[in-house]
Amino acid sequence: MSVSERIIFALVCSVGVASADVDFRQQIQPVLENACVRCHGADSAKGGLRLDTKAGFLKGGKHGPVIDAKDYTKSDLLRRISLPRDHSDIMPQETEPLSGPHKNWLTDWVRTGAKWPDGVVLKTRKKEVPGLAERQFIPEKAPASLAAAAAVTDQILKQENAIAKGGVPPLAGVIDDLAYLRRATLDLIGRIPTIAEISAFERESAGDRRAKLIDRLLDHPRFAERWTVFYADMLRVRSQQDGGPQLLAYVNRSVAQGKPYDEMARELIATNGRPENTPAAGFALGDAANPMALAGATAQIFLGVRVQCAECHDHPFDDWKQKEFYELAAYFGTIKRVEQGKNIKRIYTTEGKETAVKWPPEREQAPKRDGVAPKFPFEMVNYTTKPHFISRLEDRRKPDTAGLSAVAAKKALDELVDGFSVKQALRDSKSEADVLAEAKAAAKQGDDGRSVYVQSEDRRKLAAMITDPRNPYFARAFVNRVWAELIGRGFIEPLDNISAYNEIRHPQTLQFLAQEFIASGYDLRSLVKLTMLTETYQRGHLAAGVSVTDVARAEESFTATRARRMLGEVLFDSVSAAGHLLTHKWPEGANVREVKRQIRIPLATAAMLAAAEDKTTNQPAMMAMAKPGQAPAPYDLEKGANLDFEALLKPEKMKKGEDKFADVLTESKMDLEMNKKMEDDAIEAVRQARIRLLRSGNAERFRLETVSALVDDNPKFDTTLRMATPAPAAHFLRVFGQPARDNLGEFRDESPSLRQELMMLNGKATHEASRVGPLEPVHALISGPNANAGKAVEFVYLEILTRRPTAEELSEARAVIAAGKDPADGLADLRWAMLNSHEFRYLP
Amino acid sequence: MSSCTDYYTSRRRFLAQSAGVGALLGMPINRLVAAIGSAHAPKAESVVLFWNGGGMSHIDTWDPKPGREVGGEFEPIKTSADGIQISEIFPQLAKQMHHCSIIRSIAGTNGDHGRATYELQTSHPQNPALVHPGLGSFVINESQKAGDLPAYISIGGMAPRAGYLGQRCEAYYIGLPGERDPYLAFPDGIHHTQGERRLEVLARMNLRTSGKLAARDLKEADVALKDAVALMKSPALASFDLDKENPKTLERYGLTEFGRGTLLAKKLIETGVRFVQVNRGGFDNHMDVFPAMRNHGSVMDPAVASLIEDLHSSGRLSKTLVIMLSEFGRTPKINKDAGRDHHARVFSCFMAGGGIKGGQVIGSSDKDGMAPENRPVQVADLHASVCHALGIDHTRELTTPLNRPMKLVKEGAKPIAELFA
């Protein structure tokens, strides 16, 4: 529930709503089991109080009885549950305070005599996998097609909404065709549709144009770019981290190739090596190969479960124990991050000998700490008969298992999951020659400085269990994320918090989608297509005037979508696309102007500065932020880039004529070569120069000078989908909510801000996009012999807002054009306003 | 202007606001009333935070150890406060010591840059489950904005994030002090009248959309747009400009980015900005710490000393809390590269103005600067003290958008009483 909703609900409930007889089993038992019995039960009786048995309840604890038989209003139980949140006596202590209805139930129950049926003993709620209990709405048979599956999804959702409490929320209509085109194009390829794409769409027959559109967009090269952003957010890819650029390139290629999600997950979890050779190793390096961090990250990212709190203590409001966390971390226990080389650093992961994960925890300073054995804390689902979605998965992956016996079929399933091998992953990522050498290198153990990439059997097992189709978290967590990406809200919020204490409103819809996802072979494109074929995806928004509560309820029930804002990357690329900025739209020489800039001239001599410069860096070119003497150009915060992902993924070239086996030595040889490049003397010389510079008092002093130059400022922008990510702080993308990705659980922030407005109102991209260049299509409509203001207006409305103008808008637009110093200038005013409007930025 | 969590109204706040609370001196009246009961009436209205990233060596700055092997290259010098000596790299600050307090006994626990920075900036240990707001964000969350300029400005580096307080509590970023920010004015080639015309067209378009959609974000977007336009038109923008400053003033603060940034901070405070963070890096001196600190001294000393002097002469010092923080200190033992490594067990910080008592040292470290000896101070006590100076209740609980209760400052923190005695 949203906060405002809670308030209203609570207010309504606390105004003595007439109470029916309280049902112990339905009402009191769950409340006590969820909130009380953990601390006041068989395992632990805090304050000497047991609330799991009738006898214990009646007896009370060290503070006396919890019920006052003479005057129920004085009962300590009721007093405590009604205290303010920060009161030290409040109960429950270890979890959220009771909600209004629950408090009322207890109050009514006590008031009517606190009757406890004989023989009923309460148990602490066992850690249960949430959302799997009911299945009545999920059809037994597999759907015949993706379209059929979409219809089933809508059906299940509708049924789950029907039985939910609170009545049916308002239903929004389905959006019209052009709105769908805009939404789908933005979601799938990360920019607004072009005029050509609009025409093509409208030419299709009405019945299947939406489905055909999806297929076209799924095949578009930008699909991989746009969904790389999704994965980059989810996996916390950071280009500045070790192996970051390679990891980004790996993700991009995996999406482009349609690599099954489970395969990618296994590679990310289990691969050791050097990112330049095996880019999936970048995932572990992102957390500095720290077992504790990796355990938390792996669980949260791939399973959607927040166990991180349990690193330091038993989870305060969920069921994970600290020991379980350590057991999970133990799978990563022997991972080792190795850093070699003095000047050019080479970083990789491998396996060490001793586990770093020991019990008891370090903080307790126990005399003896033992290595923890890995243990998987998540329950698998036991199927008595193999469900159809797993059979379909197997069929897809091993087409020749048809006709095998049951035993063999089970074996096939196990092999399916175990089938992943490091060799396979290596084979995929490099040419054969290197694979052989790599494998030999991996087999060797050496202490003589030779690099060794040992793989972890434990992590391989962990990866297998995580991606097992019987694991109830893996597929659902991912489906939840994709659904949220497309609809604007997950089935489970926050997206990475699947917990028994986090209500899932539509568990069966989620489960159905997860099943279909597994059956498709964990295929992202299938899942996306299925989602976008549902009516739910195509719902519009509720009109202004609908109450805030109704809007909230509708959004939670998916009977209306919320107005999502474009991602920063999508916004920027859409402005570029709308303004034809991806290519030059002005002829050479048309934008010559005097550009004045204030530059900083260091007071230290150029020689001193050069001598002290640090020349060693491995990172790909990123935007240089302010350094003394080197101010970024004013509009650098809007730059895109075009990283060459292929180059990042090319395996290192072997020297000609060298023996295949000798490339193990190539590693060490390379180091020596690098050393030769920068002799120790040279290193020392730079150091001394730095010291002199620092002592001079002039290291940072500068004077300002204004320089001007004539520049042909012919604007052209790159896409922002291929930049090093996250962008530098203060960059357009960050201002528009791109997360820094350091922490887990960081999601895109869509809230508007002052800075966002300033960057759009006065930014170079918007300005240049508005200007009408002679080389862009609308120019012929606004100036020259065939100029027609009305046609120009219709053109820009389609191009920028993917719709046609109303009569009112048309006449207003004509007035704007006429008010400009010439029609092209007036049109620029109009386009500027359209690019800055809410309608542009928020999805239809 | 309303404060940040306006939309995500917690239940308490909902009740407090509906009681029709007014404001005085930039603070809601109910809080002022609460403060009257306490011994210290809050004097500070604004904060200038100097964030020194990398772990600034405590021995080479505020906590010299003369005569000891760990003492290093610098000698201590006398200051304008009796009995207090600081490192020779700060000769001008030494003359301002009677306005300042030094804390020499901060007991940190984290030697990792990321975690320690997080803790020093938010008072909380880093938690993967959520992002806590930085000091600037939660300070401006608790106070009203004065004037057109953003309430929270970060110079020369990124401020810590606003976390669950959302975008509206993020700092306004200024990269190079004094450099004309192109985003604060219409682009070159767009004259004033044309710009105004464009804004009108935009307003009409947005009106049409707002009439159609129930999206709550649209209201916030409208507010952000209004604020942006107001800022663009505000005469207070002149504060961002350093070109018209007296060259002698610029020289006094130092012809460095840091010097200009500090001067800019003073001007912004004068216009009513509540929290300015001046960022500086280069303190992670595992190698050659002495030349590095010498350089830091030559840059920071004139700037910070001038700031304090100018605030004092304009009568604003008691209303402006100046504080200098770093994520940890550095090892007393000098390593083989003539540098010092991370040392969190004890380190120092520096404060001035804002109603705190000047000319004192609080706490001490042992003879080698290894561990706190007297009056150890927890990291979160620093944040509690900042809150106390501003009249903010640091024990207050906020509710995150996900309905999780969060304490403003870490549990158990107490303002350092000696600062306000």
Chai-1 contact restraints between the chains, C-beta under 6 A:
chainA,res_idxA,chainB,res_idxB,connection_type,confidence,min_distance_angstrom,max_distance_angstrom,comment,restraint_id
A,I7,B,R11,contact,1.0,0.0,6.0,A-B,restraint_1
A,G296,B,P128,contact,1.0,0.0,6.0,A-B,restraint_2
A,R306,B,A129,contact,1.0,0.0,6.0,A-B,restraint_3
A,Q308,B,P128,contact,1.0,0.0,6.0,A-B,restraint_4
A,H541,B,L213,contact,1.0,0.0,6.0,A-B,restraint_5
A,L542,B,A214,contact,1.0,0.0,6.0,A-B,restraint_6
A,A544,B,G211,contact,1.0,0.0,6.0,A-B,restraint_7
A,A544,B,L213,contact,1.0,0.0,6.0,A-B,restraint_8
A,A544,B,A214,contact,1.0,0.0,6.0,A-B,restraint_9
A,V546,B,A214,contact,1.0,0.0,6.0,A-B,restraint_10
A,V551,B,A214,contact,1.0,0.0,6.0,A-B,restraint_11
A,A563,B,L213,contact,1.0,0.0,6.0,A-B,restraint_12
A,A563,B,A215,contact,1.0,0.0,6.0,A-B,restraint_13
A,A626,B,G175,contact,1.0,0.0,6.0,A-B,restraint_14
A,A626,B,L176,contact,1.0,0.0,6.0,A-B,restraint_15
A,A631,B,L176,contact,1.0,0.0,6.0,A-B,restraint_16
A,P634,B,P182,contact,1.0,0.0,6.0,A-B,restraint_17
A,I691,B,D288,contact,1.0,0.0,6.0,A-B,restraint_18
A,I691,B,P291,contact,1.0,0.0,6.0,A-B,restraint_19
A,L694,B,P291,contact,1.0,0.0,6.0,A-B,restraint_20
A,L694,B,A292,contact,1.0,0.0,6.0,A-B,restraint_21
A,L694,B,N295,contact,1.0,0.0,6.0,A-B,restraint_22
A,R695,B,P291,contact,1.0,0.0,6.0,A-B,restraint_23
A,R695,B,R294,contact,1.0,0.0,6.0,A-B,restraint_24
A,G697,B,S298,contact,1.0,0.0,6.0,A-B,restraint_25
A,A699,B,N295,contact,1.0,0.0,6.0,A-B,restraint_26
A,E700,B,T256,contact,1.0,0.0,6.0,A-B,restraint_27
A,E700,B,V299,contact,1.0,0.0,6.0,A-B,restraint_28
A,R701,B,L255,contact,1.0,0.0,6.0,A-B,restraint_29
A,R701,B,T256,contact,1.0,0.0,6.0,A-B,restraint_30
A,A729,B,M158,contact,1.0,0.0,6.0,A-B,restraint_31
A,A730,B,Y173,contact,1.0,0.0,6.0,A-B,restraint_32
A,N743,B,P128,contact,1.0,0.0,6.0,A-B,restraint_33
A,N743,B,V131,contact,1.0,0.0,6.0,A-B,restraint_34
A,L744,B,P128,contact,1.0,0.0,6.0,A-B,restraint_35
A,G745,B,A129,contact,1.0,0.0,6.0,A-B,restraint_36
A,D749,B,Q167,contact,1.0,0.0,6.0,A-B,restraint_37
A,S751,B,G166,contact,1.0,0.0,6.0,A-B,restraint_38
A,S751,B,Q167,contact,1.0,0.0,6.0,A-B,restraint_39
A,P752,B,E220,contact,1.0,0.0,6.0,A-B,restraint_40
A,P752,B,A221,contact,1.0,0.0,6.0,A-B,restraint_41
A,P752,B,A224,contact,1.0,0.0,6.0,A-B,restraint_42
A,S753,B,Q167,contact,1.0,0.0,6.0,A-B,restraint_43
A,S753,B,A224,contact,1.0,0.0,6.0,A-B,restraint_44
A,L754,B,A224,contact,1.0,0.0,6.0,A-B,restraint_45
A,L754,B,D227,contact,1.0,0.0,6.0,A-B,restraint_46
A,L754,B,A228,contact,1.0,0.0,6.0,A-B,restraint_47
A,E757,B,A224,contact,1.0,0.0,6.0,A-B,restraint_48
A,E757,B,L225,contact,1.0,0.0,6.0,A-B,restraint_49
A,E757,B,A228,contact,1.0,0.0,6.0,A-B,restraint_50
A,L758,B,Y183,contact,1.0,0.0,6.0,A-B,restraint_51
A,L758,B,A228,contact,1.0,0.0,6.0,A-B,restraint_52
A,M759,B,Y183,contact,1.0,0.0,6.0,A-B,restraint_53
A,N762,B,Y183,contact,1.0,0.0,6.0,A-B,restraint_54
A,N762,B,P187,contact,1.0,0.0,6.0,A-B,restraint_55
A,H767,B,P187,contact,1.0,0.0,6.0,A-B,restraint_56
A,V816,B,V201,contact,1.0,0.0,6.0,A-B,restraint_57
A,D829,B,R198,contact,1.0,0.0,6.0,A-B,restraint_58
A,W832,B,R198,contact,1.0,0.0,6.0,A-B,restraint_59
A,A833,B,R198,contact,1.0,0.0,6.0,A-B,restraint_60
A,A833,B,V201,contact,1.0,0.0,6.0,A-B,restraint_61
A,A833,B,L202,contact,1.0,0.0,6.0,A-B,restraint_62
A,A833,B,M205,contact,1.0,0.0,6.0,A-B,restraint_63
A,N836,B,L202,contact,1.0,0.0,6.0,A-B,restraint_64
A,S837,B,M205,contact,1.0,0.0,6.0,A-B,restraint_65
A,S837,B,N206,contact,1.0,0.0,6.0,A-B,restraint_66
A,H838,B,N206,contact,1.0,0.0,6.0,A-B,restraint_67
A,H838,B,T209,contact,1.0,0.0,6.0,A-B,restraint_68
A,H838,B,L218,contact,1.0,0.0,6.0,A-B,restraint_69
A,H838,B,A221,contact,1.0,0.0,6.0,A-B,restraint_70
A,E839,B,T209,contact,1.0,0.0,6.0,A-B,restraint_71
